[in-house]
Amino acid sequence: MFENLEVFLRRKEELTARMYDPAVAADPERLREVMQELNEVTPLADTYAEYLSAQQTAQEALNLLDETDDPELHELAQEELRAAQARSEELDTQLRLLLLPRDPRDSKSVVVEIRAGAGGEEAALFSADLYRMYTMYAERQGWKTEIGTLNETELGGIREIGFMIEGQGAFSRLKFESGVHRVQRVPVTESQGRIQTSTATVAIMPEVDDVEIQIDPKDLRIDTFRSSGAGGQHINKTSSAIRITHLPTGLVVECQDERSQYKNKDKAMKVLRARLFDMEQQKRDSEISQARREQVGSGDRSERIRTYNFPQGRVTDHRIGLTLYRLQDIMNGDLTELIDALTAADRAEKLRAVMEPES
């Protein structure tokens, strides 16, 4: 299956030579494009080159086994053959992973929506904790966060929040966070010390541009109103808040974080495009047979994906059966271990699906 990979070796040589071309080096835009493509090509080219080398070493060891009668050389050749074959198998798997189709949305920024579920005020407080967790993770990644709409409670909880996380690769790292998150802990409002179970729903949607989702202005109803917040916070004296209704689907998006009506409208349109794109994606996914659906998670908003158990200090991701006893670190935005495990499980499942026809 790797016979066509020679093109990547040749392309890497061409791009490396172009980097040192004075005409390219003097043009920052051209140099950036060359370096970007070189970064994309290099992992596959280098892995393939190492694979060819391991294959050649194995063949040379086989030749030596056929040609020599010396017991010592024979033993050395066998050791070299075993090592080369083992390395070839590792590189075979790496190449298959590198050849898996990339999700074209992975590089995009994301729109995040968190809604309190079952559990009343405690669910709203948990939603606020999840918002804090994701913003702290975004800060660790050097990404920018920006609130679009916020519905708070008097105790500092969040009934609903929509916000942007802007940064290269944000969707690739956060796309498995969609679903129902469950918390088990003693609420601050509980005087008897009883543990309560509450839920919040998270939706992660890639940011979508005008080309991907075209919206007819005639399909929109746009209303303006004054911003408001819990306890009288964030109240504007002017009608700068925006509510956009997409008439064909009934989707409603509000944005009231900015004092500028134009900025609020721009944010609301970004969220609307993301929601419409997500609706189309969910519709397509539902048409795929269960056997071909990604096992890490279908992205169904009603799917319970994770439990945060405060008394035991643990977080369990139910899709991959992973339990970590690092709850406070995770709530403080240290999501790397969880996200890496989910990404690895997704890639392993896709690799299995590719290799199954050959078995």
Summary of the structure (lengths in Angstrom):
residues: 359
radius of gyration: 26.3
end to end distance: 14.0
largest distance: 94.5
contacts: 1062
relative contact order: 0.10
helix: 50%
strand: 20%
